[in-house]
Amino acid sequence: MNNYDVAIIGSGPGGYVCAIRCAQLGLKTAIIEKYSTLGGTCLNVGCIPSKALLDSSHQYHDATHKFAAHGINIGTPKVDFKQMIARKQGVVDQMTKGVDFLMKKNKIDIYTGMGSFVDANTLEIAGDKKEKISAKNIIIATGSKPTSFPGMEIDKKRVISSTEALELKEIPKHLIVIGGGVIGLELGSVYQRLGSAVSIVEYAPSVIAGMDASLGKEMGRVLKKQGMKLHLGHKVTSVTTKGKVVTVKAEGKKGEVTLEGDYCLISVGRKPYTDGLNADKAGVKLDDKGRVETNDHLQTNISNIYAIGDVVKGAMLAHKAEEEGVMVAELIAGQKPHINYNLIPGVVYTWPEIACVGQTEEQLKESGIKYKVGQFPFRANGRAVAGMDLDGFVKILADAETDEVLGAHMIGPRVADMISEIALAMEFRASAEDIGRVCHAHPTTSEVTKEAALAATDNRALHS
């Protein structure tokens, strides 16, 4: 039986990044993955393939809606959906092979098969053959899987999860999306751009209800302008399939709504994946939501076993998992790292994009913290106007007395790349005026951040 300093169950962003950091720190490391390719949900059926399709559909949308205005005449573009899916898979293959290369480069042993606990220091791997390994420290990084509610069971044919939505053989005529969160809006956007009629059914009164209310309001306006049908404040009562027709019934304030489509995407959230882990054999406790219980150091009730990523509490984000993986590796090596969960950015890759970090207005009000707001629109920004991307804004929230930045909420072009400036500023407890006094290149969309910061500083925005 091979012995290791660290064994990691799961090769998603949390698991493989943790493995790399462990190896960098001189720890003999093994990683266990039940599938034949590394990378977990993110690289195989999540972040990466969805962004590939989002980019392809965005290119098509620009060709049909913007090229003529730019003086580019190409006739009527046509979608080769088979090629689009093939390109997506090519991106996935490239990324997963890259992870495999990194494992070999860092001399990390890879085991393929289902990993489960025998005891607190021993794991069994059920692959082509059964084998056991032992480790001084074990890290659970098994991720999450799509969930559904009773009455909307996924059949993987017409009633689908995000996994099947990335592998469709045809563009839906009418895609009904249950859930107006990140996954629902991103995949709904892909197919809406490609010509599908898309209807969003959301229980909350707004899309992306977990983010700052101003973002949901603006996104809802933009989605309607793009042609999506939004049924907000509606509770789904039934999802039935007959042949190629899916019927969704939902109750709202004005009564029942009945929708018929050829596909229905269930995107009501994800749940921790601990199936087959046999955590009880190691004595590891799970909470009432199926998550692995951990302390502030991501240590379970068994001192040599840790858990990271979607399988523990907190936002289910790949970059959160990566940070947790690095932190656990460094803790095991005797270092003293930290994570400020308030500074983990959230992003929605629709167009316009949505990004946020820190606290929302609603959270600040609930906490009784006095704050001030600086907001600036993209339609007043030269780069955004040149690119025909006029929707959205940047909003910065700062402490009313100290001017320290408490949060930022953005919707607009490339805000996914802009939010890190605010996260960095908040890490060093910068004020809104600090950001406003930084020279931002012109013309760039990042100038909207500067203007919003100045607006929060005694209403000093220069171009409003």
Secondary structure, DSSP 8 states (H G I E B T S, - for coil): -EEEEEEEE--SHHHHHHHHHHHHTT--EEEEESSSSSSHHHHHHSHHHHHHHHHHHHHHHHHHHTTTTTT----S----HHHHHHHHHHHHHHHHHHHHHHHHHTT-EEEESEEEEEETTEEEEESSSEEEEEEEEEEE---EEE---TT----SSSEE-HHHHTS-SS--SEEEEE--SHHHHHHHHHHHHTT-EEEEEESSSSTTTTS-HHHHHHHHHHHHHHT-EEEET-EEEEEEEETTEEEEEEEETTEEEEEEESEEEE-S-EEE--TT--HHHHT--B-TTS-B---TTSB-SSTTEEE-GGGSSS---HHHHHHHHHHHHHHHTT------GGG--EEE-SSSEEEEEE--HHHHHHHT--EEEEEEEGGG-HHHHHTT----EEEEEEETTT-BEEEEEEEETTHHHHHHHHHHHHHTT-BHHHHHTS---SS-TTHHHHHHHHHHTTT--S--
